[in-house]
Amino acid sequence: MAIKVINPADASVVGEAPDMSAAEVRAAIDRTCAAFSAWSRVLAKERGDMLRRWFELVRADRRLFAETMVRENGKCLSEALGEIDYGLGFIEWYAEEARRVYGDTIPSHAADAAVMVLKQPVGPTAAITPWNFPFMMVTRKIATALAAGCTMIIKPSEETPLTAWLLLDYARRAGIPEGVFEMVTGNPKEIGALLTGDDRIRKISFTGSTAVGKLLAAACGQGLKKMTLELGGNAPFIVFDDAHFDDAVAGLVAAKLRNSGQVCISPNRIFVQEGVHDRFVAALAAKVAAIRVDQGLQDEFVVGPLINCTGFDKVAELVDDARRQGAQVALGARPHARGGLFYEPTILTGLHDGMRLAQTEIFGPVFAIYRFKDEAEVIRRANDTEYGLVAYAYTRDLGRAWRLSQEVEAGMVILNSGSVGTASVPFGGVKHSGYGREGSYYGIEEYVEAKYVLMAGLQR
């Protein structure tokens, strides 16, 4: 059997991925576990060299990867190419970082002894990745694991598996052995149970919904597996009266319409201070209205479709619910005339914190704008959520910027920019947005254990 992969822009079938049986998944897990011992002993430089070859091969065919992603995901070509470059950055970074997993020496507590701390790979690992970034999510996890000396089995989303399988093919061409990097697709619940239930798998990295993350964490707790969880978000985007106005508008549009708003770090609650609120909404509406809605194989930036009917219905329902409670429509708020899974970029004002929209990750092209009076109020409201992945703020007051960085409850605070990620920074959240970090040298620390070694009897 096979999983049919559907283009969300026109409902055409763009490819197939294997619908693997439980026996096939177990065999892949066996290969991942069997390969660990040899891979963990490969010199760090040699692991890095293989990652570098993979990087070069994929970079040479980045257009092929981007077009594959557009067809199965729906995002526009310019975004897909940007994601390729972002994801390649992780392979390149960890190809270099492999040789920088340093241990320590500690001043000894005994005259005839030496104390060392070694960093050793945790063991065979697994990762479960979502559909919204089918290239970057795979490279960020696999490059880190392999650089640390771990092997990894990945289950990509059934919505967007083609990009992931293509990445595996290029990894094999680069010399990354079978078992070191494995991939499985099929029934998500069945595969999840097999991965969490196998005591040989020592760590799982998951990016996805908070609800599923909690289920995985409970299952992994039975085997005391390490975990990295990057879960849901409800990101505040705060615009103060003293913000650089044009930069704030541009930053918001770029951050919100990335992947049609289907991003965990997408601004979800847009707080605009009273002094600039009306002018900001007008400028935002003019800028968003000028952006075309279309299928993704375009040279220019366009807003693409939502991923599936479930995602589309959720966005439409949240907008309709807000309107029933008095929200005012500055733009959109209806399905697009193209039909299918396209929804008009939408701007809503007159919102209050009691609406479902304020406590739900929208995952669509909806700008939900809330008015606020002062700094203390907006910090309180920004923190009034179970999530804590990222927060954005625009202000030219240096003291206020510092206070926000300290007081806003988020794993990442982005000041005067709408851009979050690069391979060299730690990505992750707090509260119900998860724990652990990906990217930077903090990311590779998630895949190693610190082993204390005491060498006594050194003096006679």
Summary of the structure (lengths in Angstrom):
residues: 460
radius of gyration: 23.2
end to end distance: 69.1
largest distance: 85.9
contacts: 1666
relative contact order: 0.14
helix: 43%
strand: 22%
